[in-house]
Amino acid sequence: MTRHHAPTSPGSTSLLRARRGGPVAATAAALLAAICTAPALASSPTATTATAGTTATVDRAATARTTATASTAHGDNVRGELLSVTPLLRLSRDEVTEAIAEHGVDASSIRHGIATYRLAYATITPTGEPTTASTLLVLPDGGRRHLATVAELHGTTVFRGDAPSTGDNVTRLGAYLYAAGGRAVVAPDYLGLGTGPGTHPYLDNVSSVSASLDALRAARPATAQLGRRLTGEVHVTGFSQGGQVAMAFGREVSRGADRHFRLRSLTPVSGPYDIAGEEVPGMFDGRVKDTSSIFYIAYFLTAQNKLHPLYDDPREVFRQPYADRVEKLFDSEHTQEEVARGLAPNLKELLTDAWYKHVRQPTGTLAEVMALNDGVCQWKPRVPVRLHTATGDRDVPIGNTTSCVKTLAQHGVHPKVINHGDVNHLGGYLNAISDNARWFARHR
């Protein structure tokens, strides 16, 4: 989730100085092996992978079958195979510093200029079919030849042109800042955004994790082609939707989803870690502002209906005239401003009476879908964990972080919580990347 006010959000805010250069759980269990199993794991006796509180144990034969299913994408390319490298822009150290300072972000960690690239790579859809996706790769222009990696996972984005590798907006600042401090940065576009085909399966953690893992795999040969090497040490962060993905992604890396990568830290920012318990209730009690609530709910329901049978006809869920347009708005081709203009002013006017009650008190498939994408904090990280949040955030209320802290504590983990105070969603992100960059610099 990314919006900080309507109709403009970080996903569509340009940098000031642009430069050239039940049934649901059963289905999930069946798909989990294909989603996060790398070819390197195919010979393992067992592989255990989970998402949102659902765990599946896969024996060697099942792993081999699902790996074979997932190993062909875009012709004969295996998952994570690099398909192309497109140079985007270069910024000098002074230019990075200027871009960072324009947004009030601390630039003290900057040591280098940066070079940015768009990578296209092979991956899989939520149902395990071959597809392609894109990612932004940012490298420091100078410094060490062998680089640790920051995986930065972006927030809610509806327009493919606002994804990290295709946009030039404020939520690129974290990638610029971390790379300018001396690390490689991989910022996946996810499925259906950037140059990837189709639409984005919004808040489907399983596919966001699989696409991000494959982006990290593609970055290894791309970085080698560019004369550098990735050490395999991965620091995972992400903003808003990406904060939620970061916790799920970190869990899979820590469980050995790919033998080349080793989790070193988790620093997510304002993630909706508890959709059912905190995020959705906040949309009905005023903690989440109306313009964000209608945006998130409409995106979530239309995207999830393509994966799970929530409704047969949008008129069951949405009032007119929104029922006739809502699914078309979220086709990855409309800008965030266009989507916002096409939606109702609040949930009462967007949803039918039946679905207003159903979203407020979810049952059946809707409750299962929420549960499937919750639970990302239900594990025991064995690396430093820092959770960023803000009291003033009215997109992802602070209760999401509180819930995550309680869940981690049940597993014996006590993360450091950084509360950035009375700032909005975007303000929390800008403060957090400053803090993360300084923290990375101290723990080089």
Sequence and secondary structure as in RCSB ss.txt:
>XXXX:A:sequence
MTRHHAPTSPGSTSLLRARRGGPVAATAAALLAAICTAPALASSPTATTATAGTTATVDRAATARTTATASTAHG
DNVRGELLSVTPLLRLSRDEVTEAIAEHGVDASSIRHGIATYRLAYATITPTGEPTTASTLLVLPDGGRRHLATV
AELHGTTVFRGDAPSTGDNVTRLGAYLYAAGGRAVVAPDYLGLGTGPGTHPYLDNVSSVSASLDALRAARPATAQ
LGRRLTGEVHVTGFSQGGQVAMAFGREVSRGADRHFRLRSLTPVSGPYDIAGEEVPGMFDGRVKDTSSIFYIAYF
LTAQNKLHPLYDDPREVFRQPYADRVEKLFDSEHTQEEVARGLAPNLKELLTDAWYKHVRQPTGTLAEVMALNDG
VCQWKPRVPVRLHTATGDRDVPIGNTTSCVKTLAQHGVHPKVINHGDVNHLGGYLNAISDNARWFARHR
>XXXX:A:secstr
   SSSS  GGG B SS     HHHHHHHHHHHHHH  GGGTTSSEEEEEETTEEEEEEHHHHHHHHHHHS BTT
TB TT EEEEEEEEEE HHHHHHHHHTTT   TT  SEEEEEEEEEEEE TTS EEEEEEEEEEEESS SEEEEE
EEE     SGGGSTTT  BGGGHHHHHHHHTT EEEEE  TTSTT SS   TT HHHHHHHHHHHHHHHHHHHHH
TT EEEEEEEEEEETHHHHHHHHHHHHHHTTSSTT EEEEEEEES    IIIIIHHHHHHTSS HHHHHHHHHHH
HHHHHTTS S SSGGGTB TTGGGTHHHHTSSSS HHHHHHTS SSHHHHB HHHHHHHHS  HHHHHHHHHH  
TT S   S BEEEE TT SSS THHHHHHHHHHHHTT   EEEE  S  HHHHHHHHHHHHHHHHHHT 
